[in-house]
Amino acid sequence: MAAPASHRRSMLSERPTSGASSRVVLADRLSSCTTDVAALARVVLRASRSAELLGQASQNMAAQEDALQHCEEHMEKMLIMTTHLQYQQGAIEKNVCLIEEVMEQLRHLVK
């Protein structure tokens, strides 16, 4: 990757005039490169953490989907049970009415 034009210009203007100044420029460039490498390492580390968090989120989402599916199955079973209980309630109410009629008929027979 080519260096930006402003960076190239600053590099040209920093040309050493003597051995001592070239060491200072070299030390500055080395420090700058070290800082850039450290920043790159932080970005890579942050990206790997993001990938790890995305993996965990994906696993959690899958677990929630399973839980929701189980809840839906239980709700369907409860709906079926509610329907059966309603039929039984209707039959019981009908039998209660019939018991009153049978009791009335028994009273007439016993008299």
C-alpha positions in Angstrom: 0.0 0.0 0.0 1.5 3.4 -1.0 2.0 6.0 1.6 -0.3 9.1 1.4 1.1 12.1 -0.4 1.3 14.2 2.7 3.2 11.4 4.5 5.6 11.1 1.5 6.3 14.8 1.6 7.0 14.8 5.3 9.4 11.8 4.8 11.2 13.8 2.1 11.5 16.9 4.2 12.9 14.7 7.1 15.9 13.6 5.1 18.8 13.4 7.4 21.5 15.9 7.1 23.9 14.1 9.4 24.3 10.7 11.1 22.8 11.8 14.5 19.7 13.4 12.9 19.1 10.2 10.8 19.1 8.2 14.0 16.5 10.6 15.5 14.3 10.3 12.4 14.7 6.5 12.4 13.7 6.4 16.1 10.7 8.6 15.4 9.6 6.4 12.4 10.2 3.2 14.5 8.0 4.7 17.3 5.3 5.6 14.8 5.4 2.1 13.3 5.2 0.5 16.7 2.2 2.7 17.6 0.6 1.7 14.3 1.2 -2.0 14.9 -0.2 -1.7 18.4 -3.3 0.0 17.0 -3.7 -2.8 14.4 -3.4 -5.4 17.1 -6.2 -3.7 19.1 -8.4 -3.7 16.1 -7.8 -7.4 15.3 -8.4 -8.3 19.0 -11.7 -6.2 19.0 -12.8 -8.0 15.8 -12.1 -11.4 17.2 -14.1 -10.5 20.3 -16.9 -9.3 18.1 -16.9 -12.6 16.3 -17.0 -14.5 19.6 -19.9 -12.4 20.8 -21.7 -13.0 17.5 -21.2 -16.8 18.0 -22.6 -16.7 21.5 -25.5 -14.6 20.4 -26.2 -17.1 17.6 -26.2 -20.0 20.1 -28.5 -18.0 22.5 -30.9 -17.3 19.6 -31.0 -21.0 18.7 -31.7 -21.9 22.3 -34.5 -19.3 22.4 -36.0 -20.7 19.2 -36.1 -24.2 20.7 -37.7 -22.8 23.9 -40.3 -21.0 21.8 -41.1 -24.1 19.8 -41.6 -26.1 23.0 -43.9 -23.4 24.3 -45.9 -23.5 21.1 -46.2 -27.3 21.4 -47.4 -27.0 25.0 -49.9 -24.3 24.1 -51.4 -26.5 21.4 -51.7 -29.4 23.9 -53.3 -27.0 26.4 -55.8 -25.9 23.7 -56.7 -29.5 23.0 -57.2 -30.1 26.8 -59.3 -27.0 27.1 -61.6 -28.2 24.3 -62.0 -31.6 25.9 -62.7 -30.0 29.3 -65.4 -27.8 27.7 -67.0 -30.9 26.1 -66.9 -32.6 29.5 -68.4 -29.5 31.2 -71.3 -29.5 28.7 -71.9 -33.2 29.3 -71.9 -32.7 33.1 -74.3 -29.7 32.8 -76.6 -31.9 30.6 -76.5 -34.7 33.1 -77.2 -32.4 36.0 -80.4 -31.3 34.2 -81.3 -34.9 33.6 -80.7 -35.8 37.3 -83.2 -33.2 38.3 -85.8 -34.6 35.9 -85.0 -38.2 37.1 -85.4 -37.1 40.7 -88.7 -35.5 39.9 -89.9 -38.7 38.2 -88.7 -40.8 41.2 -90.7 -38.5 43.6 -93.8 -39.2 41.5 -93.2 -42.9 41.5 -92.6 -43.1 45.2 -95.8 -41.3 46.1 
